[in-house]
């Protein structure tokens, strides 16, 4: 993994942990602005907690024209 990618992912995780609502507010703004056809969460990892997953579901409902994808090994969810 490139050092710049590792640093960006670490920064994103830290920002999420500090303020999940603000983190997902920023994700929602990006989706609203760009209107992607597809959006994938956790490209090279897993959701850090169930709160993260709840926000993922909330944004999927909010943006029905975007197809969301997220893989997880947390099958109990």
Buried (B, 14 or more C-beta within 10 A) or exposed (E): EEEEEEEEBEEEBEEBEEEBEEBBEEBBEEBEEEEBEEBEBBEEEBBEEEEBBEBBEEBBEEBEEBEBEBEBEEEEE
